[in-house]
C-alpha cells in the first residue's frame, strides 16, 4: 500500500528541520541542518545567511539532496534543484517557512539574510513503523 501525497505532506509538515547537502566548486559535499517550510507542490523553503557555504554553493550548482525526519517513525530522502528567491517571490514563499517557524520572521529583513526554494525531482518516504517498512516514491520530472 502506497502513501498518499497528503500523508507525505502531513509528515513533512510535522518535521521542523531538514539536512540539506550542496556541492562546492572543488567537489566537496557540505551538509547543514536548517528549518524549513513546504508548499503543496512539495517545494521546500528555507532561509540562511549569504555567508554560509550552502548559500555560496547553490548558485554555482543548484542540485541539492535533502533528508527530512530524524525520529523513529520515518524519513524522506529528497532530491531537487534549489534557487535563490527574488523580489515578489520572497514575500510569497517565505510565508510557508514562517508558518512553521514564526520566530524566524524577525530575521527576514536582516542584511545578508536570503531565502531559497527547492523544487523536487524525486522523493522517497519510508515509514519504519511497519514491518516491512512502508515505502513510497514520487517523481516530479
C-alpha positions in Angstrom: 0.0 0.0 0.0 1.4 3.4 -1.0 1.2 6.6 1.0 -1.0 9.4 -0.4 0.5 12.7 -1.3 -1.4 14.2 1.6 0.1 11.7 4.0 3.6 12.6 2.9 2.9 16.3 3.2 1.4 15.8 6.6 4.7 14.0 7.7 6.7 16.9 6.2 4.6 19.5 8.0 5.4 17.8 11.3 9.1 17.9 10.8 10.6 21.3 11.7 14.2 20.7 10.3 15.9 19.1 7.4 19.5 18.4 6.4 20.4 20.0 3.0 23.5 18.9 1.2 25.2 21.0 -1.5 28.3 20.7 -3.7 31.2 23.1 -3.6 33.3 24.2 -6.6 36.0 21.7 -5.6 33.6 18.8 -5.3 33.3 18.8 -1.6 29.8 17.9 -0.3 28.6 20.1 2.6 25.6 19.5 4.7 23.6 21.7 7.2 20.6 21.4 9.3 18.0 24.1 8.5 14.4 24.9 9.5 12.1 24.7 6.5 8.6 25.1 5.2 7.0 23.3 2.3 4.3 24.0 -0.3 1.5 21.8 -1.5 3.8 21.0 -4.5 6.5 19.6 -2.2 8.7 22.6 -2.7 10.9 23.4 0.3 11.7 26.9 1.5 14.5 27.8 3.9 16.5 30.8 4.9 20.1 31.3 5.6 22.8 33.9 5.7 24.6 34.9 2.4 28.0 34.0 4.0 27.1 30.3 4.6 28.6 27.6 2.4 25.1 26.4 1.2 24.2 30.0 0.1 27.5 30.2 -1.8 27.3 26.7 -3.4 23.7 26.7 -4.7 24.1 29.5 -7.3 27.0 27.5 -8.8 25.4 24.1 -8.6 21.6 24.0 -8.0 21.4 20.3 -7.3 20.7 19.5 -3.7 20.0 16.5 -1.6 17.7 16.7 1.5 16.9 14.4 4.4 13.7 15.1 6.4 12.8 13.2 9.5 15.1 12.2 12.4 12.9 10.3 14.7 11.8 6.7 14.8 8.7 7.0 12.6 10.1 7.7 9.2 12.3 9.7 6.9 12.2 11.4 3.5 15.0 11.3 1.0 14.6 14.2 -1.4 16.5 15.4 -4.5 15.8 18.7 -6.2 17.0 21.9 -7.7 17.4 25.0 -5.4 17.4 28.6 -6.4 17.5 31.9 -4.7 14.2 33.6 -4.2 13.9 37.1 -5.6 11.6 40.1 -5.5 7.9 39.3 -5.1 8.7 35.6 -4.7 10.3 36.3 -1.3 7.1 37.5 0.4 5.0 34.7 -1.1 7.3 31.7 -0.4 8.7 32.8 3.0 5.2 32.6 4.4 5.5 28.7 4.1 8.6 28.9 6.2 7.2 31.3 8.8 4.1 29.2 9.3 6.3 26.5 10.8 8.9 28.9 12.3 7.2 32.2 13.3 10.2 33.3 15.3 12.3 33.3 12.1 10.3 36.2 10.8 12.4 38.6 12.8 15.4 37.8 10.6 13.7 38.4 7.3 15.0 41.9 6.7 18.4 41.4 8.3 21.3 42.3 6.0 22.6 39.2 4.3 19.5 37.0 5.0 18.5 35.1 1.9 15.8 32.5 1.1 15.9 29.5 -1.2 13.2 27.4 -2.7 13.9 23.7 -3.7 11.8 22.3 -6.4 11.5 18.5 -6.2 12.7 16.0 -8.7 12.3 12.8 -6.6 11.5 11.8 -3.1 11.2 8.5 -1.2 9.2 8.4 2.0 10.0 5.5 4.2 7.8 4.8 7.2 9.7 2.5 9.6 6.8 1.8 12.0 5.7 -1.0 9.7 7.3 -4.4 9.1 8.3 -4.5 6.4 8.9 -0.8 6.1 6.3 1.1 4.1 7.9 3.0 1.2 6.6 5.4 -1.4 8.5 7.1 -4.2 7.4 10.2 -6.1 9.0 11.5 -9.3 8.3 15.1 -10.4 10.1 15.2 -13.8 
